[in-house]
């Protein structure tokens, strides 16, 4: 057994033994609920399905009962779309897709999901009923709620952000707060959540007594983690199936809990920061903050609470030259060193200058991409007119005339003719350049997020120091309560103790 695994095993044994000494309620048979999929077929990307399957496997490997709700449940028919791998040869009708249609859809395919043991649909009315049953059944047990899908922003306040559910239905953070509020479990039976959709930060209101306002925490212990704030898009979902391309919050967070990357390789950094043998959800979150190079600027319930807590008069104070030496300051220094940013006076200005350059790069790339569109459109229109003059039935794609073209094999000949036109090669080049610019924009946005992350880590380090200096006993107790919830391991079981006891 490796030194790292041995250390982890001893830590698990120590943790379980401590729990036994503390008393009942510390050894839990956790349960998890996974909710996922798009709100309609064209928004139900393959990455979402793969995320739900991967997370479910990680949880089941730890003997956690998992209840999964996904798109249309067990109904037959397509509910997921995916994109053919890049190395797949072009289809015979690709020239027609480039000129008359949508090149992305040319490489898109549809199928029914392949998830095992799906308990039901995510359609709002059914999910509200079924999730309510789970919440009632697990009222005295810890519950982990994971959402992988899409979300929408609220025009009013954070509690109005939504989970976008199947059938173009939705559930707001406020509505989920009311549903969870009916769960009257003991304080030592927490509800923990991981939400990875756009605008997911609004769901941190679940931890509060009032979904719309106030710092007071709920009676039941609730805490969790989100990929973004209530006001920002998360790293986009992809229809692709190459897991090496995934940089979303789900990937980094659950890789830490699994101690390996999605492809099975062991992590290059041990996420068990305190080396006690159990990776907590908070340690998984801190691992994601350190390792992710994506557009996600993830946050925890305790971090969201800190930002809401800061009194107005403290916001006017200049940031300290050296933030308090806590976990956020240490992570800030690590990431600053990785980015070759010297720890010197004026580092805040340096970071803001870097951020401004990245944002300027994003705008320049978007402008270049927008400038291509008129030329691309002009080439497509010219080719459409030329082809339609020779084959008028192309103007009516849902008519019998078009059906006759398809049945006779004429569509393939039209595609060959288009590919031979001089302007077609220019169109292909412009569309390829558009794809390159799209990737470049994403890269620049990820670089900008890295600068924002450094600024935010520095701010969180300061906030934590301010709470210690200016917060009253109630404030500090509320923050400590959230931290205690976040720092619980994914699961504790007696089987782990029995296994590692022979290693001592």
C-alpha positions, 0 to 999 in steps of 0.5 A: 500500500502506498504511503498516500493510501496508508495515510488516508486509511489511518485517517479514516479509521481515526475519523470513524473512531472519533465519531464513535466516541462522540456518539450516535448521529455521527455515522450516517447512511447518506443518500443522494439525489441526482437531477439532470438533463436539459429542459428540451431535446436541443438543450439536453447535451451529451455532457450532462448525461455523462456527468450524471452517470459519472457522479452516480457511479462515484456515489454508488461506489461509496455505497450511497443510495442514489435516486436519479431524475433525468429529462423525461424519465423512462419514456421512450424516444430521444431526450439527449443529443450528442456531437459526432467526434471531430475525426468522424468523416464529413457526411455526404450532405455537409456542403448543403448544411454549410450553405443552406442549414446549420453545420453544427446540426449536421454533426448532431445525433439524437438518442434516448438516455442510457442512464440506469435506474432513472426514478422519474422525470424532471418535469416540474410537477412530477419532480416537485412531488417526487422530490418532496417524497424523498425529502420527507422520507430522509427527514432524519438522514443526511441528503446530498442533492446534485443538479446537472443541467441548465439555469436561468437568471432572475430579473428581480433577486437571487432567489428567483434564479431557476432550475430549467426542467424538462418540458420547458418547465422551471423551479426557482430557488425560492420554490425549492427553498419552500419545498426543502423547508418541509424537511424537518430533520434534526440539525445533525442530519444536513442537506447538502447540495451541489449545483453546477448550472448557470446562475447557480449561486442564487441557490445558496439562499437554501441555507437561509431562513428567508429565501429572499433576504437576511443572513439568518440561517435555516433551522435545519442544517443546509450548505452547499456549493455552486459553479457560479454566482447568481449573475454569471454563466457557467462553463458551457455544456457541450454536446461532445463526448470527449471527456478530456475537453470537460472543464466544468465545476462537476469535473473538478469537484467530483474528481477530488472526491474520487481521487482520480480524473475522469479518465481514471488517472490519479490526481496530481495533487492530493485534495485531502488538505488536512491529511485526515483520510477523508476528503470533505466537500469543502476540500473538493471545492477548494481543489476545484478552485485551485485546479480549474482553468475554466470560466467557472468562478465557483463558490460555497455557501459559507463564502456567499454568506461572508460576502452578504455579511460584510457591513457597509462601512468595511467595504470602504476600507482599503484592502490590507497589504497582506491579507490574514493568513487563512486558507484563502490567502494561502490559495491566493499565493499558490495561484499567484505563483503559478501565474508568475505574479510577484507578491509585492505592493500593488498586486491588486492593481496588477491583477486588475490590469491583467483582468482588463487586458483579458477582457479587452482580448475577449472583446477584440476576438468577439468583434473579429468574429462578428466582422466575419458574419456579413462576408459569410452570409453573403457567400452563403446567399450567393451559393443558395441563389445559384443552386436554387436556380438550377434546382428550384425544389431546394427552396421548399425543403418540406415539400414533395418536390424536395422529397423527390430530390432526396429519393432520387439521390439528387441531393448528393449530386447537388452537394458535389456541385456546391463543393466544386464552386470557387466560393464554397472553398472560401466559405469553408475557410470563413466558417473554420476561422469562426470556429477558431475564434470561438475557441479563442474567445473561450480561452480568453474568458478562462484567462479573465476568470483566473484573474477574477478568481485571484481577486476574489480569493484575496477578498475572501481572505480579507472578509474572513479576517474582518469577521473575526475582528468585527463580527459578533458572536451570532455572526461567527457562530453562523459562519462556523455552522456553515463551515462545519456542514461543508467540512463533513466528509462525503460519507462515513461508514463502519465498513471503512473502519473495519477495513483499515483497522488491519493496516494499523 
